[in-house]
Amino acid sequence: MKFRFINNTLKNRRYDYTPMYFDERKERLEAKKKQYARMENGEMTDEERRAIFKSNMRNEWSRAEYRKKARSSANLRTFILVLVIIALGYFIFNGVDQVDTIVKNLW
């Protein structure tokens, strides 16, 4: 009778895993190419064209909202920066001696 467990050495297990790289932009581009090819060949129905048009409009609206939010945040940063520059200019021209009195009045 053989006792295999006595002479058993641990061996590394090997996996055949190859990571997949998913490029969403490339997939969207390929899908659009297929759609335009079908459109040129005349294989696309009016309902499919309407669905594509609706999805394109939804994408444009979402991008417009993103741009609007980015623009408003950029305007806010610019406004704050201008206020800081004006405050520094005020303190430079009027002297640093008045800074203490202004800070005490603000608090």
C-alpha positions as a Markdown table, in Angstrom:
| # | Residue | x | y | z |
|---|---|---|---|---|
| 1 | Met | 0.0 | 0.0 | 0.0 |
| 2 | Lys | 1.4 | 3.3 | -1.0 |
| 3 | Phe | 1.1 | 6.4 | 1.1 |
| 4 | Arg | 1.1 | 9.3 | -1.3 |
| 5 | Phe | 0.3 | 12.0 | 1.2 |
| 6 | Ile | 3.7 | 11.4 | 2.9 |
| 7 | Asn | 5.7 | 12.2 | -0.2 |
| 8 | Asn | 3.4 | 14.8 | -1.5 |
| 9 | Thr | 5.1 | 18.1 | -2.3 |
| 10 | Leu | 3.1 | 21.3 | -2.8 |
| 11 | Lys | 3.2 | 22.5 | -6.3 |
| 12 | Asn | 2.1 | 25.9 | -7.6 |
| 13 | Arg | -1.1 | 25.9 | -9.6 |
| 14 | Arg | -0.9 | 27.6 | -12.9 |
| 15 | Tyr | -3.8 | 29.6 | -14.2 |
| 16 | Asp | -4.4 | 30.4 | -17.8 |
| 17 | Tyr | -5.9 | 33.8 | -17.2 |
| 18 | Thr | -5.3 | 36.5 | -19.8 |
| 19 | Pro | -6.8 | 39.8 | -18.7 |
| 20 | Met | -9.2 | 41.4 | -21.1 |
| 21 | Tyr | -8.9 | 45.1 | -22.0 |
| 22 | Phe | -12.2 | 46.7 | -22.7 |
| 23 | Asp | -12.1 | 50.0 | -24.5 |
| 24 | Glu | -15.6 | 51.6 | -24.4 |
| 25 | Arg | -14.7 | 54.3 | -26.8 |
| 26 | Lys | -13.5 | 51.8 | -29.4 |
| 27 | Glu | -16.7 | 49.7 | -29.0 |
| 28 | Arg | -18.9 | 52.8 | -29.5 |
| 29 | Leu | -16.9 | 53.7 | -32.6 |
| 30 | Glu | -17.3 | 50.3 | -34.1 |
| 31 | Ala | -21.0 | 50.3 | -33.4 |
| 32 | Lys | -21.4 | 53.7 | -35.1 |
| 33 | Lys | -19.4 | 52.4 | -38.1 |
| 34 | Lys | -21.8 | 49.5 | -38.4 |
| 35 | Gln | -24.8 | 51.7 | -38.1 |
| 36 | Tyr | -23.6 | 54.1 | -40.8 |
| 37 | Ala | -22.7 | 51.2 | -43.1 |
| 38 | Arg | -26.3 | 49.9 | -42.6 |
| 39 | Met | -27.6 | 53.4 | -43.2 |
| 40 | Glu | -25.7 | 53.8 | -46.5 |
| 41 | Asn | -26.8 | 50.3 | -47.7 |
| 42 | Gly | -30.4 | 51.1 | -47.0 |
| 43 | Glu | -30.8 | 48.2 | -44.6 |
| 44 | Met | -32.0 | 50.4 | -41.7 |
| 45 | Thr | -35.6 | 51.0 | -41.0 |
| 46 | Asp | -37.2 | 54.4 | -40.0 |
| 47 | Glu | -37.8 | 53.2 | -36.5 |
| 48 | Glu | -34.1 | 52.3 | -36.0 |
| 49 | Arg | -33.1 | 55.7 | -37.4 |
| 50 | Arg | -35.4 | 57.4 | -35.0 |
| 51 | Ala | -34.0 | 55.4 | -32.1 |
| 52 | Ile | -30.4 | 56.4 | -33.1 |
| 53 | Phe | -31.5 | 60.0 | -33.4 |
| 54 | Lys | -33.0 | 59.9 | -29.9 |
| 55 | Ser | -30.0 | 58.4 | -28.3 |
| 56 | Asn | -27.7 | 61.0 | -30.0 |
| 57 | Met | -29.9 | 63.8 | -28.7 |
| 58 | Arg | -29.8 | 62.3 | -25.2 |
| 59 | Asn | -26.0 | 62.2 | -25.4 |
| 60 | Glu | -25.9 | 65.8 | -26.5 |
| 61 | Trp | -28.2 | 67.0 | -23.7 |
| 62 | Ser | -26.1 | 65.2 | -21.1 |
| 63 | Arg | -22.9 | 66.8 | -22.5 |
| 64 | Ala | -24.5 | 70.2 | -22.5 |
| 65 | Glu | -25.4 | 69.8 | -18.8 |
| 66 | Tyr | -21.9 | 68.8 | -18.0 |
| 67 | Arg | -20.5 | 71.8 | -19.8 |
| 68 | Lys | -23.0 | 74.1 | -18.0 |
| 69 | Lys | -21.8 | 72.8 | -14.6 |
| 70 | Ala | -18.2 | 73.1 | -15.6 |
| 71 | Arg | -18.7 | 76.6 | -16.8 |
| 72 | Ser | -20.5 | 77.7 | -13.6 |
| 73 | Ser | -17.8 | 76.2 | -11.4 |
| 74 | Ala | -15.1 | 78.0 | -13.5 |
| 75 | Asn | -17.0 | 81.3 | -13.1 |
| 76 | Leu | -17.2 | 80.8 | -9.3 |
| 77 | Arg | -13.5 | 80.2 | -9.1 |
| 78 | Thr | -12.8 | 83.3 | -11.2 |
| 79 | Phe | -15.1 | 85.4 | -9.0 |
| 80 | Ile | -13.3 | 84.2 | -5.8 |
| 81 | Leu | -9.9 | 84.9 | -7.4 |
| 82 | Val | -10.9 | 88.4 | -8.4 |
| 83 | Leu | -12.2 | 89.1 | -4.8 |
| 84 | Val | -8.9 | 87.9 | -3.3 |
| 85 | Ile | -6.9 | 90.1 | -5.7 |
| 86 | Ile | -9.1 | 93.1 | -4.9 |
| 87 | Ala | -8.6 | 92.5 | -1.1 |
| 88 | Leu | -4.9 | 92.1 | -1.5 |
| 89 | Gly | -4.7 | 95.3 | -3.6 |
| 90 | Tyr | -6.8 | 97.2 | -1.0 |
| 91 | Phe | -4.4 | 96.1 | 1.8 |
| 92 | Ile | -1.3 | 97.0 | -0.2 |
| 93 | Phe | -2.5 | 100.5 | -1.1 |
| 94 | Asn | -4.0 | 101.3 | 2.3 |
| 95 | Gly | -1.2 | 99.8 | 4.4 |
| 96 | Val | -1.0 | 96.7 | 6.5 |
| 97 | Asp | -1.7 | 98.7 | 9.7 |
| 98 | Gln | -5.4 | 98.7 | 9.1 |
| 99 | Val | -5.6 | 94.9 | 8.6 |
| 100 | Asp | -6.0 | 94.3 | 12.3 |
| 101 | Thr | -8.9 | 96.7 | 12.7 |
| 102 | Ile | -10.7 | 95.3 | 9.6 |
| 103 | Val | -10.2 | 91.7 | 10.8 |
| 104 | Lys | -11.5 | 92.7 | 14.3 |
| 105 | Asn | -14.5 | 94.3 | 12.8 |
| 106 | Leu | -15.3 | 91.3 | 10.6 |
| 107 | Trp | -15.1 | 88.9 | 13.5 |
